[in-house]
Amino acid sequence: MVAFSGSGDSKQATNAYKDKSKPAEIRKSNISAAKAVADAIRTSLGPKGMDKMIQSANGEVAITNDGATILKQMNVIHPAAKMLVELSNAQDVEAGDGTTSVVVIAGALLEASEKLLQKGIHPTGISDGFQKAAAKSIEIIKNMATPILLTDRESLVKSASTALNSKVVSQQSSLLAPLAVDAVLKVVDPAKDTNVDLKDIKVIKKLGGTVEDTKLVDGLVFTQKSSNVNGPRKIEKAKIGLIQFCISPPKTDMDYNVVVSDYTAMDRVLREERAYILNIVKQIKKPVVMFY
């Protein structure tokens, strides 16, 4: 057996370990921090929820009632509060909605837990009770749910319209809901109809116009301007070449200087560069690319 002589720090650590009130204080602190996060976004829940105007550190202003968006802009330090932020982000990734509800429900459960802890109920018993309640809730929700097939576009549009009722763009739900449904149906995998990768859908924002100008493009959208003002505006059955390199004169990895002593040498350098670029363009045009 090895014995260590006690010091002041070790005595304090021992006293803190023996202090039975310490765990209760930590639980109370964690619950209070989590409840503060839930209360911050509670007023954004539901059809009558209020929008929040958020100004970021760089001065950008956003108006939203989405829980995940609001929490991302908050500077949360407390570990327990961060767990609710991560919970909202996980809900956003998994379901795409309910980011406010999941935080408010978690805050309400923690508030109820605090009252049970004050009555002397052990945390393990509270956790077991929540697990049983969660299983029963899932059973009830499944019995209440109405199955919808992916082929039933009308029901899907109604569901999307309901989800948009609490958003800023609720007045344009008749336009945006069908667009959202059609976009998802184009990328959904029939073998995995419960898991849609939203990364396959790209939302491109352009200055000018209104929400009514929104449209769905079944393909690729290039934001670059046309190389020629008088060039073609529409080409049907076009072959498009995607170039992943810059069409420019070659550059070496070494630093060097080119000394041009007269105009003839300078002209030769320019002609060589032009010939190099033209050769690349000819190679691209060989497969009969109609538009690039």
Phi and psi restraints in degrees (value plus and minus 20) as a CYANA .aco file:
   2 VAL   PHI    -132.8   -92.8
   2 VAL   PSI     109.3   149.3
   3 ALA   PHI    -130.4   -90.4
   3 ALA   PSI     119.1   159.1
   4 PHE   PHI    -132.0   -92.0
   4 PHE   PSI     117.3   157.3
   5 SER   PHI     -92.7   -52.7
   5 SER   PSI     115.4   155.4
   6 GLY   PHI     -97.6   -57.6
   6 GLY   PSI     123.4   163.4
   7 SER   PHI    -136.8   -96.8
   7 SER   PSI    -198.6  -158.6
   8 GLY   PHI     -82.7   -42.7
   8 GLY   PSI     -63.4   -23.4
   9 ASP   PHI     -85.3   -45.3
   9 ASP   PSI     -60.6   -20.6
  10 SER   PHI     -87.6   -47.6
  10 SER   PSI     -55.3   -15.3
  11 LYS   PHI     -85.2   -45.2
  11 LYS   PSI     -60.3   -20.3
  12 GLN   PHI     -85.2   -45.2
  12 GLN   PSI     -60.1   -20.1
  13 ALA   PHI     -84.2   -44.2
  13 ALA   PSI     -60.0   -20.0
  14 THR   PHI     -85.1   -45.1
  14 THR   PSI     -63.0   -23.0
  15 ASN   PHI     -84.1   -44.1
  15 ASN   PSI     -59.1   -19.1
  16 ALA   PHI     -86.0   -46.0
  16 ALA   PSI     -55.8   -15.8
  17 TYR   PHI     -88.4   -48.4
  17 TYR   PSI     -57.5   -17.5
  18 LYS   PHI     -99.0   -59.0
  18 LYS   PSI     -35.7     4.3
  19 ASP   PHI     -91.9   -51.9
  19 ASP   PSI      85.5   125.5
  20 LYS   PHI     -92.0   -52.0
  20 LYS   PSI     -36.9     3.1
  21 SER   PHI     -99.9   -59.9
  21 SER   PSI     -34.0     6.0
  22 LYS   PHI     -84.3   -44.3
  22 LYS   PSI     -68.8   -28.8
  23 PRO   PHI     -78.2   -38.2
  23 PRO   PSI     -57.8   -17.8
  24 ALA   PHI     -85.4   -45.4
  24 ALA   PSI     -58.7   -18.7
  25 GLU   PHI     -86.3   -46.3
  25 GLU   PSI     -59.0   -19.0
  26 ILE   PHI     -85.3   -45.3
  26 ILE   PSI     -63.7   -23.7
  27 ARG   PHI     -81.7   -41.7
  27 ARG   PSI     -62.2   -22.2
  28 LYS   PHI     -83.5   -43.5
  28 LYS   PSI     -59.3   -19.3
  29 SER   PHI     -85.9   -45.9
  29 SER   PSI     -62.6   -22.6
  30 ASN   PHI     -84.2   -44.2
  30 ASN   PSI     -62.7   -22.7
  31 ILE   PHI     -85.4   -45.4
  31 ILE   PSI     -61.4   -21.4
  32 SER   PHI     -83.6   -43.6
  32 SER   PSI     -60.5   -20.5
  33 ALA   PHI     -86.4   -46.4
  33 ALA   PSI     -62.0   -22.0
  34 ALA   PHI     -87.6   -47.6
  34 ALA   PSI     -59.5   -19.5
  35 LYS   PHI     -84.9   -44.9
  35 LYS   PSI     -53.1   -13.1
  36 ALA   PHI     -84.9   -44.9
  36 ALA   PSI     -58.9   -18.9
  37 VAL   PHI     -87.0   -47.0
  37 VAL   PSI     -63.7   -23.7
  38 ALA   PHI     -83.4   -43.4
  38 ALA   PSI     -60.8   -20.8
  39 ASP   PHI     -86.6   -46.6
  39 ASP   PSI     -48.4    -8.4
  40 ALA   PHI     -86.8   -46.8
  40 ALA   PSI     -51.3   -11.3
  41 ILE   PHI    -133.0   -93.0
  41 ILE   PSI     -15.2    24.8
  42 ARG   PHI     -80.0   -40.0
  42 ARG   PSI     -57.8   -17.8
  43 THR   PHI     -93.7   -53.7
  43 THR   PSI     -23.3    16.7
  44 SER   PHI    -116.8   -76.8
  44 SER   PSI     -17.4    22.6
  45 LEU   PHI    -107.7   -67.7
  45 LEU   PSI     119.5   159.5
  46 GLY   PHI      68.9   108.9
  46 GLY   PSI     153.3   193.3
  47 PRO   PHI     -80.4   -40.4
  47 PRO   PSI     -49.0    -9.0
  48 LYS   PHI    -117.3   -77.3
  48 LYS   PSI      -7.0    33.0
  49 GLY   PHI     -86.8   -46.8
  49 GLY   PSI     127.7   167.7
  50 MET   PHI    -111.8   -71.8
  50 MET   PSI     127.0   167.0
  51 ASP   PHI    -101.0   -61.0
  51 ASP   PSI     131.6   171.6
  52 LYS   PHI    -131.6   -91.6
  52 LYS   PSI     115.5   155.5
  53 MET   PHI    -117.0   -77.0
  53 MET   PSI      98.0   138.0
  54 ILE   PHI    -136.7   -96.7
  54 ILE   PSI     110.8   150.8
  55 GLN   PHI    -133.0   -93.0
  55 GLN   PSI     101.9   141.9
  56 SER   PHI     -99.7   -59.7
  56 SER   PSI     155.4   195.4
  57 ALA   PHI     -84.0   -44.0
  57 ALA   PSI     -50.4   -10.4
  58 ASN   PHI    -108.8   -68.8
  58 ASN   PSI     -12.1    27.9
  59 GLY   PHI      75.0   115.0
  59 GLY   PSI     -24.6    15.4
  60 GLU   PHI     -93.0   -53.0
  60 GLU   PSI     119.6   159.6
  61 VAL   PHI    -133.2   -93.2
  61 VAL   PSI     113.4   153.4
  62 ALA   PHI    -151.3  -111.3
  62 ALA   PSI     122.0   162.0
  63 ILE   PHI    -135.9   -95.9
  63 ILE   PSI      99.1   139.1
  64 THR   PHI    -177.1  -137.1
  64 THR   PSI     138.8   178.8
  65 ASN   PHI    -142.1  -102.1
  65 ASN   PSI      -5.3    34.7
  66 ASP   PHI     -98.3   -58.3
  66 ASP   PSI     104.3   144.3
  67 GLY   PHI     -80.6   -40.6
  67 GLY   PSI     -64.0   -24.0
  68 ALA   PHI     -82.8   -42.8
  68 ALA   PSI     -60.5   -20.5
  69 THR   PHI     -85.8   -45.8
  69 THR   PSI     -61.6   -21.6
  70 ILE   PHI     -84.8   -44.8
  70 ILE   PSI     -65.0   -25.0
  71 LEU   PHI     -88.7   -48.7
  71 LEU   PSI     -50.9   -10.9
  72 LYS   PHI     -84.8   -44.8
  72 LYS   PSI     -49.3    -9.3
  73 GLN   PHI    -105.0   -65.0
  73 GLN   PSI     -31.3     8.7
  74 MET   PHI    -105.2   -65.2
  74 MET   PSI     120.3   160.3
  75 ASN   PHI    -111.8   -71.8
  75 ASN   PSI      66.7   106.7
  76 VAL   PHI    -113.5   -73.5
  76 VAL   PSI     109.9   149.9
  77 ILE   PHI    -130.5   -90.5
  77 ILE   PSI     -61.0   -21.0
  78 HIS   PHI     -82.7   -42.7
  78 HIS   PSI     113.6   153.6
  79 PRO   PHI     -77.9   -37.9
  79 PRO   PSI     -61.8   -21.8
  80 ALA   PHI     -86.3   -46.3
  80 ALA   PSI     -58.6   -18.6
  81 ALA   PHI     -87.1   -47.1
  81 ALA   PSI     -56.1   -16.1
  82 LYS   PHI     -83.1   -43.1
  82 LYS   PSI     -51.4   -11.4
  83 MET   PHI     -83.7   -43.7
  83 MET   PSI     -56.4   -16.4
  84 LEU   PHI     -89.8   -49.8
  84 LEU   PSI     -54.6   -14.6
  85 VAL   PHI     -84.1   -44.1
  85 VAL   PSI     -64.1   -24.1
  86 GLU   PHI     -86.2   -46.2
  86 GLU   PSI     -54.1   -14.1
  87 LEU   PHI     -82.6   -42.6
  87 LEU   PSI     -63.3   -23.3
  88 SER   PHI     -85.0   -45.0
  88 SER   PSI     -61.0   -21.0
  89 ASN   PHI     -84.5   -44.5
  89 ASN   PSI     -60.6   -20.6
  90 ALA   PHI     -84.0   -44.0
  90 ALA   PSI     -58.9   -18.9
  91 GLN   PHI     -85.0   -45.0
  91 GLN   PSI     -57.8   -17.8
  92 ASP   PHI     -85.2   -45.2
  92 ASP   PSI     -61.0   -21.0
  93 VAL   PHI     -91.1   -51.1
  93 VAL   PSI     -61.5   -21.5
  94 GLU   PHI     -97.8   -57.8
  94 GLU   PSI     -64.1   -24.1
  95 ALA   PHI    -135.1   -95.1
  95 ALA   PSI     -44.2    -4.2
  96 GLY   PHI      59.9    99.9
  96 GLY   PSI     -20.5    19.5
  97 ASP   PHI    -175.7  -135.7
  97 ASP   PSI     151.1   191.1
  98 GLY   PHI      57.8    97.8
  98 GLY   PSI      -1.2    38.8
  99 THR   PHI     -89.5   -49.5
  99 THR   PSI     -49.7    -9.7
 100 THR   PHI    -100.1   -60.1
 100 THR   PSI     -63.3   -23.3
 101 SER   PHI     -79.8   -39.8
 101 SER   PSI     -62.6   -22.6
 102 VAL   PHI     -85.9   -45.9
 102 VAL   PSI     -54.2   -14.2
 103 VAL   PHI     -94.1   -54.1
 103 VAL   PSI     -61.4   -21.4
 104 VAL   PHI     -84.6   -44.6
 104 VAL   PSI     -61.6   -21.6
 105 ILE   PHI     -84.8   -44.8
 105 ILE   PSI     -62.7   -22.7
 106 ALA   PHI     -81.9   -41.9
 106 ALA   PSI     -60.4   -20.4
 107 GLY   PHI     -84.3   -44.3
 107 GLY   PSI     -59.1   -19.1
 108 ALA   PHI     -87.3   -47.3
 108 ALA   PSI     -58.8   -18.8
 109 LEU   PHI     -85.7   -45.7
 109 LEU   PSI     -59.1   -19.1
 110 LEU   PHI     -87.7   -47.7
 110 LEU   PSI     -55.9   -15.9
 111 GLU   PHI     -84.9   -44.9
 111 GLU   PSI     -60.8   -20.8
 112 ALA   PHI     -86.9   -46.9
 112 ALA   PSI     -56.6   -16.6
 113 SER   PHI     -82.8   -42.8
 113 SER   PSI     -58.3   -18.3
 114 GLU   PHI     -81.1   -41.1
 114 GLU   PSI     -60.3   -20.3
 115 LYS   PHI     -87.6   -47.6
 115 LYS   PSI     -57.8   -17.8
 116 LEU   PHI     -89.1   -49.1
 116 LEU   PSI     -56.8   -16.8
 117 LEU   PHI     -84.1   -44.1
 117 LEU   PSI     -57.1   -17.1
 118 GLN   PHI     -86.8   -46.8
 118 GLN   PSI     -42.8    -2.8
 119 LYS   PHI    -105.8   -65.8
 119 LYS   PSI     -20.8    19.2
 120 GLY   PHI      72.9   112.9
 120 GLY   PSI     -10.3    29.7
 121 ILE   PHI     -97.7   -57.7
 121 ILE   PSI     116.0   156.0
 122 HIS   PHI     -91.0   -51.0
 122 HIS   PSI     123.0   163.0
 123 PRO   PHI     -75.3   -35.3
 123 PRO   PSI     -54.2   -14.2
 124 THR   PHI     -84.4   -44.4
 124 THR   PSI     -59.9   -19.9
 125 GLY   PHI     -85.5   -45.5
 125 GLY   PSI     -59.1   -19.1
 126 ILE   PHI     -84.8   -44.8
 126 ILE   PSI     -62.1   -22.1
 127 SER   PHI     -83.6   -43.6
 127 SER   PSI     -62.6   -22.6
 128 ASP   PHI     -82.8   -42.8
 128 ASP   PSI     -58.6   -18.6
 129 GLY   PHI     -84.6   -44.6
 129 GLY   PSI     -60.5   -20.5
 130 PHE   PHI     -85.3   -45.3
 130 PHE   PSI     -57.7   -17.7
 131 GLN   PHI     -83.6   -43.6
 131 GLN   PSI     -63.2   -23.2
 132 LYS   PHI     -86.4   -46.4
 132 LYS   PSI     -59.3   -19.3
 133 ALA   PHI     -86.3   -46.3
 133 ALA   PSI     -57.2   -17.2
 134 ALA   PHI     -84.7   -44.7
 134 ALA   PSI     -63.2   -23.2
 135 ALA   PHI     -82.9   -42.9
 135 ALA   PSI     -62.1   -22.1
 136 LYS   PHI     -86.9   -46.9
 136 LYS   PSI     -57.7   -17.7
 137 SER   PHI     -83.8   -43.8
 137 SER   PSI     -62.4   -22.4
 138 ILE   PHI     -81.6   -41.6
 138 ILE   PSI     -59.9   -19.9
 139 GLU   PHI     -83.0   -43.0
 139 GLU   PSI     -63.6   -23.6
 140 ILE   PHI     -85.7   -45.7
 140 ILE   PSI     -62.8   -22.8
 141 ILE   PHI     -83.9   -43.9
 141 ILE   PSI     -60.0   -20.0
 142 LYS   PHI     -83.9   -43.9
 142 LYS   PSI     -55.7   -15.7
 143 ASN   PHI     -90.9   -50.9
 143 ASN   PSI     -50.5   -10.5
 144 MET   PHI    -102.8   -62.8
 144 MET   PSI     -41.3    -1.3
 145 ALA   PHI     -88.7   -48.7
 145 ALA   PSI     130.1   170.1
 146 THR   PHI    -129.8   -89.8
 146 THR   PSI      94.7   134.7
 147 PRO   PHI     -82.8   -42.8
 147 PRO   PSI     118.4   158.4
 148 ILE   PHI    -150.3  -110.3
 148 ILE   PSI     110.7   150.7
 149 LEU   PHI    -105.8   -65.8
 149 LEU   PSI     131.9   171.9
 150 LEU   PHI     -85.6   -45.6
 150 LEU   PSI     -38.4     1.6
 151 THR   PHI    -102.0   -62.0
 151 THR   PSI     -33.6     6.4
 152 ASP   PHI    -108.1   -68.1
 152 ASP   PSI      60.3   100.3
 153 ARG   PHI     -84.7   -44.7
 153 ARG   PSI     -56.3   -16.3
 154 GLU   PHI     -81.7   -41.7
 154 GLU   PSI     -63.7   -23.7
 155 SER   PHI     -87.2   -47.2
 155 SER   PSI     -56.8   -16.8
 156 LEU   PHI     -84.7   -44.7
 156 LEU   PSI     -60.1   -20.1
 157 VAL   PHI     -85.5   -45.5
 157 VAL   PSI     -59.7   -19.7
 158 LYS   PHI     -82.9   -42.9
 158 LYS   PSI     -60.2   -20.2
 159 SER   PHI     -84.7   -44.7
 159 SER   PSI     -62.0   -22.0
 160 ALA   PHI     -85.7   -45.7
 160 ALA   PSI     -57.8   -17.8
 161 SER   PHI     -84.5   -44.5
 161 SER   PSI     -59.3   -19.3
 162 THR   PHI     -83.2   -43.2
 162 THR   PSI     -60.5   -20.5
 163 ALA   PHI     -86.2   -46.2
 163 ALA   PSI     -47.5    -7.5
 164 LEU   PHI    -105.6   -65.6
 164 LEU   PSI     -28.7    11.3
 165 ASN   PHI     -83.3   -43.3
 165 ASN   PSI     -47.7    -7.7
 166 SER   PHI    -116.2   -76.2
 166 SER   PSI     -13.8    26.2
 167 LYS   PHI    -118.8   -78.8
 167 LYS   PSI     147.4   187.4
 168 VAL   PHI     -82.8   -42.8
 168 VAL   PSI     -51.4   -11.4
 169 VAL   PHI    -113.2   -73.2
 169 VAL   PSI       5.8    45.8
 170 SER   PHI     -80.6   -40.6
 170 SER   PSI     -50.9   -10.9
 171 GLN   PHI     -88.6   -48.6
 171 GLN   PSI     -41.7    -1.7
 172 GLN   PHI    -122.8   -82.8
 172 GLN   PSI       0.3    40.3
 173 SER   PHI     -83.1   -43.1
 173 SER   PSI     -51.3   -11.3
 174 SER   PHI     -85.1   -45.1
 174 SER   PSI     -44.8    -4.8
 175 LEU   PHI    -111.8   -71.8
 175 LEU   PSI     -65.7   -25.7
 176 LEU   PHI     -97.4   -57.4
 176 LEU   PSI     -53.5   -13.5
 177 ALA   PHI     -80.9   -40.9
 177 ALA   PSI     -69.7   -29.7
 178 PRO   PHI     -82.2   -42.2
 178 PRO   PSI     -56.4   -16.4
 179 LEU   PHI     -83.9   -43.9
 179 LEU   PSI     -62.8   -22.8
 180 ALA   PHI     -84.4   -44.4
 180 ALA   PSI     -62.7   -22.7
 181 VAL   PHI     -84.4   -44.4
 181 VAL   PSI     -65.6   -25.6
 182 ASP   PHI     -84.0   -44.0
 182 ASP   PSI     -57.4   -17.4
 183 ALA   PHI     -84.8   -44.8
 183 ALA   PSI     -63.0   -23.0
 184 VAL   PHI     -87.7   -47.7
 184 VAL   PSI     -60.8   -20.8
 185 LEU   PHI     -84.4   -44.4
 185 LEU   PSI     -46.0    -6.0
 186 LYS   PHI     -96.8   -56.8
 186 LYS   PSI     -43.6    -3.6
 187 VAL   PHI    -130.6   -90.6
 187 VAL   PSI     -24.8    15.2
 188 VAL   PHI     -90.5   -50.5
 188 VAL   PSI     125.1   165.1
 189 ASP   PHI    -117.0   -77.0
 189 ASP   PSI      94.9   134.9
 190 PRO   PHI     -75.0   -35.0
 190 PRO   PSI     -50.1   -10.1
 191 ALA   PHI     -94.0   -54.0
 191 ALA   PSI     -42.3    -2.3
 192 LYS   PHI    -153.3  -113.3
 192 LYS   PSI      45.2    85.2
 193 ASP   PHI     -91.7   -51.7
 193 ASP   PSI     -27.5    12.5
 194 THR   PHI    -116.6   -76.6
 194 THR   PSI     -18.1    21.9
 195 ASN   PHI    -157.3  -117.3
 195 ASN   PSI      80.6   120.6
 196 VAL   PHI    -126.9   -86.9
 196 VAL   PSI     107.6   147.6
 197 ASP   PHI    -104.7   -64.7
 197 ASP   PSI      84.1   124.1
 198 LEU   PHI     -89.3   -49.3
 198 LEU   PSI     -30.7     9.3
 199 LYS   PHI     -88.2   -48.2
 199 LYS   PSI     -36.9     3.1
 200 ASP   PHI     -96.9   -56.9
 200 ASP   PSI     -28.7    11.3
 201 ILE   PHI    -132.7   -92.7
 201 ILE   PSI     101.6   141.6
 202 LYS   PHI    -130.5   -90.5
 202 LYS   PSI     106.4   146.4
 203 VAL   PHI    -119.0   -79.0
 203 VAL   PSI      98.8   138.8
 204 ILE   PHI    -128.5   -88.5
 204 ILE   PSI     104.8   144.8
 205 LYS   PHI    -122.5   -82.5
 205 LYS   PSI     115.0   155.0
 206 LYS   PHI    -148.0  -108.0
 206 LYS   PSI     119.6   159.6
 207 LEU   PHI     -89.0   -49.0
 207 LEU   PSI     125.2   165.2
 208 GLY   PHI      73.1   113.1
 208 GLY   PSI     138.9   178.9
 209 GLY   PHI      59.6    99.6
 209 GLY   PSI    -192.4  -152.4
 210 THR   PHI    -149.8  -109.8
 210 THR   PSI     160.0   200.0
 211 VAL   PHI     -83.4   -43.4
 211 VAL   PSI     -50.4   -10.4
 212 GLU   PHI     -83.2   -43.2
 212 GLU   PSI     -37.5     2.5
 213 ASP   PHI    -102.1   -62.1
 213 ASP   PSI     -22.1    17.9
 214 THR   PHI     -85.0   -45.0
 214 THR   PSI     116.6   156.6
 215 LYS   PHI    -165.5  -125.5
 215 LYS   PSI     139.7   179.7
 216 LEU   PHI    -121.1   -81.1
 216 LEU   PSI     107.6   147.6
 217 VAL   PHI    -131.0   -91.0
 217 VAL   PSI      99.3   139.3
 218 ASP   PHI    -109.0   -69.0
 218 ASP   PSI      59.6    99.6
 219 GLY   PHI     142.2   182.2
 219 GLY   PSI    -168.0  -128.0
 220 LEU   PHI    -127.7   -87.7
 220 LEU   PSI     126.6   166.6
 221 VAL   PHI    -141.7  -101.7
 221 VAL   PSI     102.9   142.9
 222 PHE   PHI    -123.4   -83.4
 222 PHE   PSI     104.7   144.7
 223 THR   PHI    -106.1   -66.1
 223 THR   PSI     -24.5    15.5
 224 GLN   PHI     -92.3   -52.3
 224 GLN   PSI     129.8   169.8
 225 LYS   PHI     -98.6   -58.6
 225 LYS   PSI     140.4   180.4
 226 SER   PHI     -89.1   -49.1
 226 SER   PSI     122.6   162.6
 227 SER   PHI     -90.3   -50.3
 227 SER   PSI     -40.1    -0.1
 228 ASN   PHI    -156.0  -116.0
 228 ASN   PSI     107.5   147.5
 229 VAL   PHI     -81.8   -41.8
 229 VAL   PSI     -56.6   -16.6
 230 ASN   PHI    -109.8   -69.8
 230 ASN   PSI     -10.0    30.0
 231 GLY   PHI     -94.0   -54.0
 231 GLY   PSI     154.3   194.3
 232 PRO   PHI     -86.9   -46.9
 232 PRO   PSI     120.5   160.5
 233 ARG   PHI    -115.8   -75.8
 233 ARG   PSI     -45.2    -5.2
 234 LYS   PHI    -165.8  -125.8
 234 LYS   PSI     108.1   148.1
 235 ILE   PHI    -151.9  -111.9
 235 ILE   PSI     102.1   142.1
 236 GLU   PHI    -113.3   -73.3
 236 GLU   PSI     124.2   164.2
 237 LYS   PHI      32.9    72.9
 237 LYS   PSI      24.2    64.2
 238 ALA   PHI    -103.8   -63.8
 238 ALA   PSI     129.3   169.3
 239 LYS   PHI    -117.4   -77.4
 239 LYS   PSI      99.1   139.1
 240 ILE   PHI    -127.6   -87.6
 240 ILE   PSI     106.7   146.7
 241 GLY   PHI    -120.2   -80.2
 241 GLY   PSI     106.5   146.5
 242 LEU   PHI    -118.6   -78.6
 242 LEU   PSI      96.0   136.0
 243 ILE   PHI    -125.1   -85.1
 243 ILE   PSI     102.9   142.9
 244 GLN   PHI    -123.2   -83.2
 244 GLN   PSI       3.8    43.8
 245 PHE   PHI    -162.6  -122.6
 245 PHE   PSI     142.7   182.7
 246 CYS   PHI    -107.2   -67.2
 246 CYS   PSI     111.9   151.9
 247 ILE   PHI    -104.3   -64.3
 247 ILE   PSI      73.2   113.2
 248 SER   PHI    -175.1  -135.1
 248 SER   PSI     146.9   186.9
 249 PRO   PHI     -79.7   -39.7
 249 PRO   PSI     128.9   168.9
 250 PRO   PHI     -86.3   -46.3
 250 PRO   PSI     130.3   170.3
 251 LYS   PHI    -147.8  -107.8
 251 LYS   PSI     120.7   160.7
 252 THR   PHI    -113.1   -73.1
 252 THR   PSI     147.1   187.1
 253 ASP   PHI    -102.5   -62.5
 253 ASP   PSI     -27.6    12.4
 254 MET   PHI    -120.9   -80.9
 254 MET   PSI     129.3   169.3
 255 ASP   PHI    -102.3   -62.3
 255 ASP   PSI     107.9   147.9
 256 TYR   PHI    -169.2  -129.2
 256 TYR   PSI     142.1   182.1
 257 ASN   PHI    -143.2  -103.2
 257 ASN   PSI     118.3   158.3
 258 VAL   PHI    -127.3   -87.3
 258 VAL   PSI     100.6   140.6
 259 VAL   PHI    -121.5   -81.5
 259 VAL   PSI      98.1   138.1
 260 VAL   PHI    -125.5   -85.5
 260 VAL   PSI      98.8   138.8
 261 SER   PHI    -111.4   -71.4
 261 SER   PSI     -44.3    -4.3
 262 ASP   PHI    -166.2  -126.2
 262 ASP   PSI     154.5   194.5
 263 TYR   PHI     -88.0   -48.0
 263 TYR   PSI     -54.1   -14.1
 264 THR   PHI     -82.2   -42.2
 264 THR   PSI     -62.9   -22.9
 265 ALA   PHI     -85.9   -45.9
 265 ALA   PSI     -59.6   -19.6
 266 MET   PHI     -83.4   -43.4
 266 MET   PSI     -61.4   -21.4
 267 ASP   PHI     -84.1   -44.1
 267 ASP   PSI     -56.3   -16.3
 268 ARG   PHI     -87.8   -47.8
 268 ARG   PSI     -58.6   -18.6
 269 VAL   PHI     -83.5   -43.5
 269 VAL   PSI     -65.2   -25.2
 270 LEU   PHI     -84.1   -44.1
 270 LEU   PSI     -59.3   -19.3
 271 ARG   PHI     -87.8   -47.8
 271 ARG   PSI     -57.1   -17.1
 272 GLU   PHI     -85.3   -45.3
 272 GLU   PSI     -61.6   -21.6
 273 GLU   PHI     -83.1   -43.1
 273 GLU   PSI     -63.5   -23.5
 274 ARG   PHI     -84.2   -44.2
 274 ARG   PSI     -61.9   -21.9
 275 ALA   PHI     -83.5   -43.5
 275 ALA   PSI     -57.7   -17.7
 276 TYR   PHI     -84.3   -44.3
 276 TYR   PSI     -65.6   -25.6
 277 ILE   PHI     -86.3   -46.3
 277 ILE   PSI     -62.7   -22.7
 278 LEU   PHI     -82.2   -42.2
 278 LEU   PSI     -54.7   -14.7
 279 ASN   PHI     -85.7   -45.7
 279 ASN   PSI     -59.7   -19.7
 280 ILE   PHI     -83.5   -43.5
 280 ILE   PSI     -63.7   -23.7
 281 VAL   PHI     -82.7   -42.7
 281 VAL   PSI     -59.9   -19.9
 282 LYS   PHI     -83.6   -43.6
 282 LYS   PSI     -59.0   -19.0
 283 GLN   PHI     -84.3   -44.3
 283 GLN   PSI     -55.7   -15.7
 284 ILE   PHI     -89.9   -49.9
 284 ILE   PSI     -56.9   -16.9
 285 LYS   PHI     -97.8   -57.8
 285 LYS   PSI     -31.6     8.4
 286 LYS   PHI     -79.7   -39.7
 286 LYS   PSI     -63.0   -23.0
 287 PRO   PHI     -93.6   -53.6
 287 PRO   PSI      -6.8    33.2
 288 VAL   PHI      41.6    81.6
 288 VAL   PSI      33.5    73.5
 289 VAL   PHI     -96.4   -56.4
 289 VAL   PSI     104.0   144.0
 290 MET   PHI    -106.4   -66.4
 290 MET   PSI     -46.6    -6.6
 291 PHE   PHI    -167.1  -127.1
 291 PHE   PSI     106.2   146.2
